[in-house]
Amino acid sequence: MSRPPARMDGRTWGVLLVLCGAIFLEGIDIAMLNVALPSIRADLDLSTGMLSGVVSAYVLGYGGFMLLGGRAADLLGRRRMFLLWLSVFLVFSGLGGFATEGWTLLIARFVTGVAAAFMTPAGLSLITTGFAAGPQRERALIIYGATGAGGFSLGLVIGGLLTAIDWRWVFFAPVALALVILIAAALLLEDTGTPARTVRRFDLAGAASVTGAMLLLVYGVVRLEHPTRDPLLTAAVFAGGLALLAAFTAIERRAAAPLVRLGILRSGGLVRANIGALLLTGAFFGFQFLATLYLQELRGWTTVETGLALLLLGIDVVLAPTITPRLVRRYGVAKVILGGFAMAAAGYALFLPVGPDTVYAAMLPTMLLIGLSFALAYGPVTIAATDGVEAREQGLAGGLLNTSFQFGAAFGISAVTAVSVAAGSGYDAIRTALLVPLTAAVLAAAITATGLRSRTAPAETPAEAPEEMTVTAQRP
């Protein structure tokens, strides 16, 4: 039996562009705000704590509600959740642009994060259930992943240009893009599958415990950015999050209609893919944060110059849709992911010697290697984390994956911040903190290589079977 063709008709391409537009919107929204933070603080006279809270509020909303958002897509309808929460994203992003005080920004960013937590897994599950399994779905997921990663990189440049005009455009520009996507989505998207009729048996105890656990754990990770801030309270926050997670596990084992079927976590491939996702974004965001500090605070570059310097990190937008699908078909997903992690490790290692006189030409290999690593790893990790999962649980799989991405981003920034603070200041602190993304990339490569060694033969005959990914989720 041959695999389904990868060719997509006009309407299918339209659906993919809509969903890619949403993940691109989520990526640039985060990146543009990070570039605009100094201007926001100067204009609204915000304290350092309030400014940090503006960033943390989004992380808390996103990471705290992601698992619930993924399961809601399965239970309540993927198209419905996507359209509803895209609308909420649009409204509260605009609210941030009208803010005159810090508390308004806090509320706007928290609700925007919650909206992204429901919208993102719904969009991903619309791809994994609406595109034919095989080359078509793989190509769609690789393009989707590349678009999301490109949003983070291009957002730095776009954010720098908009901030040069007025920081409020960092909030208003996503509103315009979200409105276009919303109109197109309402016209093109069709729900995939029938929502489960389980509203009366909805697992409220499970939803409350897992959301509380995620909120506390994300908050604990954010607190790591300030290692001197009441370590006992930080430890208590983590302990509370782990206790709620344990309670959630106990609830799910006994629930008649569990929010999360724990059996999905028995898949070694799915677990490896999610760990890889966490380490991938942890390394990338940690590096991006350090590179921005290095270029702006130590070298005195402007926001626009910094954004242009990091632009090559977004090269995966071009390479992933064209090269990665061919590599996946020839070598399999696991080998491509391993190559991506190896390139990332090499890129971070090459950046270690940076100093006050390092020319940009010496930084180029790092930017190219990291951009290539995302082209090879981001989309295939998405394939690995959702492959083999039943359609009725694709929203859950997407929620798990995006939770891993979000936790990785939060932990990566917090870890490099804590290490750089402990190491002092200046170039030595930056170089020491760069060991964090390097270590994360090496660890991710080692985990992927372990999966390759434990590989099992596919069920199909060799002539018919595609080369399967090592990190592919096995159906429990």
Secondary structure, 3 states (H helix, E strand, C coil): CCCCCCCCCHHHHHHHHHHHHHHHHHHHHHHHHHHHHHHHHHHHCCCHHHHHHHHHHHHHHHHHHHHHHHHHHHHHCHHHHHHHHHHHHHHHHHHHHCCCCHHHHHHHHHHHHHHHHHHHHHHHHHHHHHCCCCHHHHHHHHHHHHHHHHHHHHHHHHHHHHHHHCCCHHHHHHHHHHHHHHHHHHHHCCCCCCCCCCHHHCCHHHHHHHHHHHHHHHHHHHHCCCCCCCHHHHHHHHHHHHHHHHHHHHHHHHCCCCCCCHHHHHCHHHHHHHHHHHHHHHHHHHHHHHHHHHHHHHCCCCHHHHHHHCHHHHHHHHHHHHCHHHHHHHHCHHHHHHHHHHHHHHHHHHHCCCCCCCCHHHHHHHHHHHHHHHHHHHHHHHHHHHCCCCHHHHHHHHHHHHHHHHHHHHHHHHHHHHHHHHCCCHHHHHHHHCHHHHHHHHHHHHHHHHHHHCCCCCCCCCCCCCCCCCCCCCCC
